[in-house]
Amino acid sequence: MKINEVEQKVGITKKNIRFYEDQGLLLPARNTNGYREYSEDDLKLLYKIKLLRRLAIPIDEIRRIQEGRLTLSDCMERHQIILKHEENNLAIMQEMCRRLSDDNVDFSGLQPEEYLEQIASYEKEGNRFMNVEKTDIRKKKRGAAIAAAVIIAPIAMWFMGFLLMSIADDVPLLVLLLGSIVPVVIVAGVVLALRERIKEINGGEEDEASYY
């Protein structure tokens, strides 16, 4: 069957199906025309991947389970410990929120030092107060674009100044060409790097919770 049919049956987007293929979790056969042909075994495997990802099992651990380097039972036991730790973290954050609510102060009168000191003490015990793994894709793209702009902007300004001075001072053609090629090459390299970074960001796994 084709990928569109698999997407409808399993409830996993085409993007994530291809992502799992890129990660080596799924290896569908190809027909004589080179197109992917998904089997019933592929569907069963995707259902298993879907279940484990819904339980927040990392891709690497799913791969190790497939390869026989990790048993499903051991993985679940380890994950229960992680979830229990996260549950404790949430309980602590809930208590901090309750205290802030009970203190009944507005933002202008908030004295954060005491709360921050308590958070720091909790963090020393291994607790975390934010999930650093959940990063907005748009922020990643914006960060990459800003980094590229920071490099390109001064080069573009220098290039424009160089052209203006070259015209005014009647600079030899060879010097003009060399002075023009270098910034163009740098800018082209930055643009290509930005393009690859955007592709990398877009190529990651989607959060499909809304699809399930």
C-alpha positions as CSV (number, residue, x, y, z in Angstrom):
1,M,0.0,0.0,0.0
2,K,1.0,3.6,-0.6
3,I,2.0,6.1,2.1
4,N,-1.3,8.0,1.9
5,E,-3.2,4.8,2.8
6,V,-0.8,4.1,5.7
7,E,-1.3,7.7,7.0
8,Q,-5.0,7.2,7.1
9,K,-4.9,3.7,8.6
10,V,-2.3,4.3,11.3
11,G,-3.0,8.0,12.0
12,I,0.7,9.1,11.6
13,T,1.5,11.9,9.2
14,K,3.5,11.3,6.1
15,K,6.2,13.5,7.5
16,N,6.7,11.4,10.5
17,I,6.5,8.1,8.6
18,R,9.4,9.3,6.5
19,F,11.2,10.6,9.6
20,Y,11.0,7.1,11.1
21,E,12.4,5.7,7.9
22,D,15.2,8.2,8.0
23,Q,15.9,7.1,11.6
24,G,16.1,3.4,10.5
25,L,13.0,2.3,12.4
26,L,11.0,1.4,9.3
27,L,12.4,-0.1,6.1
28,P,9.5,-0.5,3.5
29,A,10.1,-2.4,0.3
30,R,10.2,-0.6,-3.0
31,N,8.4,-1.6,-6.2
32,T,9.9,-1.8,-9.7
33,N,9.3,1.9,-10.1
34,G,11.2,2.8,-7.0
35,Y,8.1,3.8,-5.0
36,R,7.6,2.6,-1.4
37,E,5.2,-0.3,-0.8
38,Y,4.1,-0.7,2.8
39,S,3.2,-4.1,4.0
40,E,1.0,-5.3,6.9
41,D,4.1,-5.9,8.9
42,D,5.1,-2.2,8.3
43,L,1.7,-1.1,9.6
44,K,2.0,-3.3,12.7
45,L,5.5,-1.8,13.3
46,L,4.2,1.8,12.9
47,Y,1.4,1.1,15.4
48,K,4.1,0.0,17.9
49,I,6.2,3.1,17.2
50,K,3.1,5.2,17.6
51,L,2.3,3.7,21.0
52,L,5.9,4.1,22.3
53,R,6.2,7.7,21.0
54,R,2.8,8.5,22.7
55,L,4.4,7.2,25.9
56,A,7.4,9.6,25.2
57,I,9.9,6.8,24.6
58,P,12.9,8.3,22.8
59,I,13.6,7.3,19.2
60,D,17.0,5.9,20.3
61,E,15.4,3.6,22.8
62,I,12.9,2.3,20.3
63,R,15.8,1.6,17.9
64,R,17.6,-0.3,20.7
65,I,14.5,-2.4,21.4
66,Q,14.1,-3.2,17.7
67,E,17.8,-4.3,17.6
68,G,17.4,-6.4,20.7
69,R,19.9,-4.3,22.7
70,L,17.1,-3.3,25.2
71,T,14.0,-5.3,26.3
72,L,10.6,-3.7,26.2
73,S,10.2,-4.6,29.9
74,D,13.5,-2.9,30.9
75,C,12.6,0.2,28.9
76,M,9.2,0.5,30.6
77,E,10.7,0.1,34.1
78,R,13.3,2.8,33.3
79,H,10.6,5.0,31.9
80,Q,8.4,4.6,34.9
81,I,11.3,6.0,37.1
82,I,11.6,9.0,34.7
83,L,7.9,9.6,34.8
84,K,7.8,9.4,38.6
85,H,10.6,11.9,38.7
86,E,8.7,14.2,36.4
87,E,5.6,13.7,38.5
88,N,7.5,14.9,41.6
89,N,8.8,17.9,39.6
90,L,5.2,18.8,38.7
91,A,4.1,18.4,42.3
92,I,6.8,20.8,43.5
93,M,5.9,23.3,40.8
94,Q,2.2,23.0,41.8
95,E,3.1,23.7,45.4
96,M,5.1,26.7,44.4
97,C,2.2,28.0,42.4
98,R,-0.1,27.4,45.3
99,R,2.2,29.4,47.6
100,L,2.3,32.3,45.2
101,S,-1.5,32.2,44.9
102,D,-1.9,32.1,48.7
103,D,0.5,35.0,49.2
104,N,-2.0,37.0,47.2
105,V,0.5,39.6,45.9
106,D,0.3,41.4,42.6
107,F,3.2,41.5,40.1
108,S,4.5,44.9,41.2
109,G,4.8,43.7,44.9
110,L,6.2,40.3,44.1
111,Q,9.5,39.6,46.0
112,P,11.0,36.7,43.9
113,E,14.2,36.1,45.8
114,E,12.8,33.7,48.4
115,Y,11.0,31.7,45.8
116,L,14.1,31.6,43.5
117,E,16.2,30.4,46.4
118,Q,13.8,27.6,47.0
119,I,13.7,26.6,43.4
120,A,17.5,26.6,43.3
121,S,17.6,24.2,46.4
122,Y,15.1,21.9,44.6
123,E,17.2,21.9,41.5
124,K,20.3,20.9,43.5
125,E,18.3,17.8,44.5
126,G,17.8,17.0,40.8
127,N,14.4,18.6,40.2
128,R,13.8,20.6,37.0
129,F,11.4,23.5,36.6
130,M,11.0,23.5,32.9
131,N,11.1,21.0,30.0
132,V,14.0,22.2,27.9
133,E,13.3,19.5,25.3
134,K,10.1,21.2,24.1
135,T,11.3,24.0,21.9
136,D,9.1,25.9,19.5
137,I,10.1,25.2,16.0
138,R,9.4,28.8,15.0
139,K,11.9,30.0,17.6
140,K,14.5,27.7,16.1
141,K,13.9,29.1,12.6
142,R,13.8,32.6,13.9
143,G,17.1,32.1,15.7
144,A,18.7,30.6,12.6
145,A,17.5,33.5,10.5
146,I,18.7,36.1,13.0
147,A,22.2,34.5,13.1
148,A,22.4,34.6,9.3
149,A,21.2,38.2,9.2
150,V,23.9,39.2,11.8
151,I,26.6,37.8,9.4
152,I,25.1,39.0,6.1
153,A,24.2,42.6,7.2
154,P,27.7,43.9,7.8
155,I,29.1,42.1,4.7
156,A,26.3,43.7,2.6
157,M,27.1,47.2,4.1
158,W,30.8,46.7,3.5
159,F,30.1,45.5,-0.1
160,M,28.0,48.6,-0.9
161,G,30.6,50.9,0.6
162,F,33.3,49.1,-1.5
163,L,31.3,49.6,-4.7
164,L,30.8,53.2,-4.0
165,M,34.4,53.9,-3.3
166,S,35.5,51.8,-6.3
167,I,33.3,53.9,-8.6
168,A,34.5,57.2,-7.1
169,D,38.2,56.2,-7.1
170,D,38.2,54.4,-10.5
171,V,39.5,51.2,-9.0
172,P,41.0,48.7,-11.6
173,L,38.5,46.1,-12.9
174,L,40.5,43.1,-11.4
175,V,40.5,44.6,-7.9
176,L,36.8,45.3,-8.3
177,L,36.1,41.8,-9.3
178,L,38.1,40.2,-6.5
179,G,36.6,42.6,-4.0
180,S,33.1,41.7,-5.2
181,I,33.6,37.9,-5.4
182,V,34.6,37.4,-1.7
183,P,31.5,38.9,0.0
184,V,29.2,37.2,-2.6
185,V,30.8,33.8,-1.8
186,I,30.5,34.4,1.9
187,V,26.8,35.5,1.7
188,A,26.0,32.5,-0.6
189,G,27.6,30.1,1.9
190,V,25.6,31.7,4.8
191,V,22.4,31.4,2.8
192,L,23.1,27.7,2.0
193,A,23.8,27.0,5.6
194,L,20.6,28.7,6.6
195,R,18.7,26.7,4.1
196,E,20.1,23.4,5.4
197,R,19.4,24.4,9.0
198,I,15.7,25.2,8.1
199,K,15.5,21.8,6.3
200,E,17.0,20.1,9.4
201,I,14.4,21.8,11.6
202,N,11.5,21.0,9.3
203,G,12.8,17.4,8.9
204,G,12.4,16.6,12.6
205,E,9.5,14.7,14.1
206,E,6.2,16.5,14.5
207,D,4.2,16.6,17.7
208,E,1.3,14.6,16.5
209,A,-0.8,14.6,19.7
210,S,-3.6,16.5,17.8
211,Y,-3.7,13.7,15.2
212,Y,-4.3,10.8,17.7
